[in-house]
Amino acid sequence: MFLLDRRRINRLFIRMRKNPIFQRETLGAAVLQVRSGRATSRTTLAKALGISPSTVGLYVDQLIAERFLNESGLNQGPMGRPRRILTTRPDAGWFAGVEFNAQRIQAIGVDFSGAVLASVVQVLPAEVTADQVIKAILLSVSKLAASTRSPLLSVGLGVPGLVDAKAGVGLHYAFIPDWNDVPVVERIGSRLNVPVILQNNLRAIALAERWFGGGHELSNYVILGPRSGFGVAMVQDGKLIEGAHHAAGEMGRWPWPLADGKGSSQELHHALSAPATWRRLAGVGLRAKLPEDLREGLAELASKQGPEWDSVCEDFARVIGCLQLLADTGVFILHGPLTMLGTRFCESITQTALELMPALGAAGLRIVPSTLGDDAGALGAASLAMEAWMPA
């Protein structure tokens, strides 16, 4: 019986290999492995993909013929015959990554190997509308196109708020009043005539860490995003967690403080967003005017000591500690303006969390500031496009 099952499986696999969709997916996966550096030869690519060296050889030959891969030079390992080195061709095409919020649009173009070609920032008008955002996205991509003669292959979009990534729809974003059920992928794709991939902007940032930041060798990590609101993006076993209702990581909607009873009007983002954190550390009122450059304002508070600092760190420690006990992640990567508070901020939160929750000692709590800066969202959107690409 098991032999029959194995034979059926083998026949099914042979049919799948002849399936154009399966072939495209495998070719795309092969390029991903080479681009990431995990596969540098035909042999290591076969191991990474879990298919036979002879089959990989056919795929590699096709990708070389279509000018997506190069094979050159020799890489002599400690044993065995030297191997020819596989690399992606930077000039095979380029990917656009666009991320936005209610204030600005940030766009980045990367070549086929993932190197940054150009970046564009557009300030959005006050009370911006969904139509204005769509037009600004298209304008940003056209400006990026001027930096290269290679063809645009696809566009990744990091969209704020709730999104339905499979449907390509921006469901809701509180800071753009008419941003409800916006068919973003359809509207952008119909104008650019290339594949468009959409994801929540924090989840896109998680991919930026995988390709450009500290998550390159990690399978489990969490992006902390205290920006205008507060959210997290979770990667488990190398996969983004979206949730049954596309709302995984919307921690900013937690009632706050956690011990408050029914009917509390406060939510976590009211206390721990980047603007709220600056006001608390600066010791000013809830409606006090923010500094013109919030990052610079936070940098000036990075060495602050006293009850304001301790209170903020304790609140972050409670939230992150609870999340660590739930998710058991490898590392929390802090993004947004609060990175200007430096490693001391992350270390203070960690120490306070360990004091509040001794069980975290065995959980390996680790919090680090990202090094990607303001480009993280656009880099993540470009990463979306790179990861989803398949040859035509």
N, C-alpha and C positions, 0 to 999 in steps of 0.2 A: 504493500500500500504506500509506504513512504517512498519507494522507488518510483512508483507512478507519479506521486506528487512532485518529486524532484524532476522527473521528465517533463511534466506539465509546466513547471516553473521555468525550465530551460527553454521550452518552446515559446512560452510567453515572453521571456527575455529577448529571444531572437526577434520576435515580432515587434517588440518595443524598440529594439535597435533600428529597425527599418521604419519606424514611425517618425515622420518629419518633426513633430513637436518634441518627442523625446530626444531626437538628435540635436535640435536647437538648444534644449535645456542642458544637455551634456556639454555641448560646445561652449555655452555660456559659463557653465561651472568650471570647465577647464581653464578658461581665461581668468576667472576669479582666482583660482589656485595659483596661477602663474603670477598674476598681478600682485597678490598678497605676499609672494616670496615663499609660500609654503611648498610650492613645487617649482623646481629649477631645472628639471630634466624629464625626459619621457618616463623614466623609471619611477621617479618620485611622484610624477603626475598620476601614473597608473595606481600607485598605492593610495594617493589622496582621494581619487575618485572611486576606488574599489572595483576597477574593471581591468581586463587583461591588457598586458603591454601591447599586444598586436592591435587590439581595438583602439587603444590610446594613440598608437602610431598613425592610424588612419585619420583620427580627429586632428592630431597635430599637423599632419601633412595638409589637411584641408585649411586649417587656420593660418598656416604659413602661406599657402597659395592665395588665400584671400587677404593677405597682408595685415593680419591681426597679431601674429606672433613672429618673432625672430628666433633663429637657432644658430648659435655661433660660438666659436671658441671651445675650449675644453676645460672641464672642471674635474681635477684629479682628486678623488677621495682617498681615505687612508688605505682602502683595499679595492681590488678589482680594476676593471678598465676605466679609463677616463670617460666622462659623460659630456655630451654637448649641452650647452647652456640655453635654456628657454627664457625669453623675455617678451614682454608685450611691446608693440610698436607705438610710441607716443603719437605718431602722426596718423593713426588709423581712424581717428575721429575724436570728438570731445563731448563732454557731458556738462550740462548746466545745472547748478543747484541754487534754488531760490528759497529764502526764508523771510517771513515778515511778521510784524506785529502792527498795532494800530498807529505807530509813529514812523516806521521806516521799513524799507525793503532792502535786503542784502542779498546779492547774487555773486556766485563764483563760477568760473569756468575751469574745468580740469581736463587735461589731455587723456588719452586712452590708457596711459600708465598711472594716472592719478596725480600728476604734478599740476600745481595751480598755474593757470595761464593768465587770468585777469580777475578783477573783482569790481563790483559796482555797488554803490549805496545810493538809495533815493529816499529823501525825506517825504513822508506823506502829509497831505493837508489835514488840518484839524477836522474832526467829524468826517473822516474819510468813509466812502461808501464801498460796497463790494465791487461795483463796476469799476471804480477808480483803481482798486487794488489789482483787478485782472489786467487792466490796461498798463499799469505800472510794471507788472510781472513781464508782460510781453515786451515792453520797452527795455527792461533790464536785460533780457535774453538777447535782444537785437544789438545792444551795446556790447555785450560779451562777444558776440559773433565777429565783431570787427578785429578781435585780437588773434584770430587764427583763420587759415584757409581750409582747415580740415572740416569735414561734414559734422553737423550736430547730430548726435546719435539718440539722445533722449534727455528728458528734463526731470529732475527730482524737485519736489515741493515740500518744504517744511511748513505746515499750516498750524496756526495756534488754535487752541480750544479743542472741542470734540470733532473727530473726523471719522468717516467710514472709509478706510483705506481701500478696501476691495471695490466699493462702489465709486471711489474717486470723488467723494462729496465732503465738503466742509459743513459739518452739522450745525455748530454754534460756536460763536466767539463773542464774549460779553462786551468787548471793547470796540467792536464795529457793529453798530445797531442792526444793520440789515444783513449781517453775515449769518444766514440761516439756510441750511439745505442748499448750499451753493455748489453746482456741478463743476467744480474747478477743473478736473481732468478733461472733461468734455470741452469746456470753453478754451482752455489753453491748447489742448491737443489738436483741435480743429483748425487753429490758426497756424500752428507750427508744423503740423504733419509729421510729428515724431511721437514715440511713446512718452507718456507723462505718468509719473509715479508720485503718489501723494502719501504723506504720513504726518502724524502729529509732530510738531517741531521738536519737542523734547525727545521723542523716540528717534527722530532724525539725528539729533545730537549724539545719541547713544551710538549710532553708526559712525559718526565723525570720530568718536573716541576709538572705535575699532580700527579705522583706516589711518587716522592722522594723529591720534593721541595715545593715552595711557592704557586703552583697552585692547591693544593689538593681540596680546597673548591671553586674554581673559575670556572665559565663557560665562561668568556670572558677575555682574556688576550693576550698580544703580546710579543713574544720573540724578543729582539733586538740582532742582531748578527754581530757587527763590528769585524770581525776576519781578515783573509787575504783579504776578500772582505767586502761587506756589504749587509745583507739581513735581512728580518724579517719573522717570522712565526706567523700566526694569528689563534686564537681559538675563535670561536663565537658560543654561545649556546652549548658549550662542544664539538664542532666538528672542526677538522682541515680544514682550507680553502686552497684548492689546486689551484683553478682557472681553467678556460676553457682550457688553454694551458699549465697547470702544472707549471705556472710561477708566481703564486701569491707570493708577498713579495720580488720580485727581485728589490728592491729599489736602489741597487748599480748601476743600469744601468740608473738611472735618469741623465739627463744632469746637469752639475754643473759648476758654480753656477746657481741657479734656474732662475736668471734674465738674464743670458747670451742669446744672440740672436742665430739665426740659425748658424749651422756649428761649434758649440763648440765641441772641441775634448775631453774635460774633462767630466768624469762621477763622480757620488757621491762617489763611493768607492775610487777614487783617493785622496779625501780629508778627508774621515771619516772612512776608514778602521783602524784596530789597528796599523799597521806599520805607516800609514800616520799620525795618531793622535800622536804617539810617536814623530815623526820627527817635527811636528808642535809645540808640547809642549816643546821639547828640543831646539827648535830654530835652527835646522840644515837644510841642503839642502834636496831637494826631493830625491836625490840618496845617501844620507849619509848612511853609514853602520849601520845596526840595532844592538842593544846589543845582546850578545849571548843568554841571557834569556830575552825575551821581557817583560814577566810579571814582573820580578824584575826591569827592566828598567822603566816600567810604575809606579811601586810602589814608586820608588825614586822621581817621579814627582807628587805624590798625594797631596802634600802640596803646590805646585807651585801657585804663584799668578802673576798677570800682564796681559799684552795684549794678550800673546799667549793663556793663559788659557781662558780668556774672549772670544776670537775669536772662539776657538774650541767649547766652551759651546754654543755660539750663533748659530753656524752652526747646532749643534745637536738639539738645541731648535727649530729652524725653521722646520727641518725635522720631528721631533717627534710631534711638535705642529700641523703641517698639517695632519699627520697621525691620531692624536687623533680626530681632527675635522671630519675626514673621517670615522674612525672606531668606535669611541665612546667606547673604551675598558675600562676594569676595572683597569688594571695595565700594565705597561711596565716592563718586566724583562730583565735586561741587562746581556748578556753572553759574554764569551770570555775574552781576556787579559785585556780589559778596566775595568773589575770589580776590578782590582788592584788599580784603582783611587778612590775606596771607595764610601761611601754614599755621601760625599761632592760633587763628580762629578755629581751624580744623582740629588742632591738638587740644584746645580748651574744651571743645564739644566732646571729643573722645574721652578725655579724662573725666569730665563731669558725668557722662553717660555710664562709665564704669563704676563711678561712685554711687549713682542712683540705682543701677541695675547690675549687681555683682555677677549675675548669670552671663552677662556679655563677655566676661573674661575668657570663657571657653568658646565664644562665638567668633573671636578674631575680628572685632570691630576695627575698621580702618577707614579714615576719611581723608581725601586729598583734594586740593584745588586743581582744576583743569588748567592746562597751559595753552589751550586753543584760543582763548580770547573771544572777541566779538564775531569772528568768522565761523564759530562752531556750528551755528544753525545752517548757514549756507554750505559749509563743508559736509555737514550731515545730509543735506538734500542732494548734493552731488554724489555722495556715497550711496544713497538710495538708487539713483540712476545707474551707477556702476554695478551695483549688486544685482539689479534686475535685468541688465542688458543681455540680449541673446542675438546672434547674427540673424539677419533677415532670411 
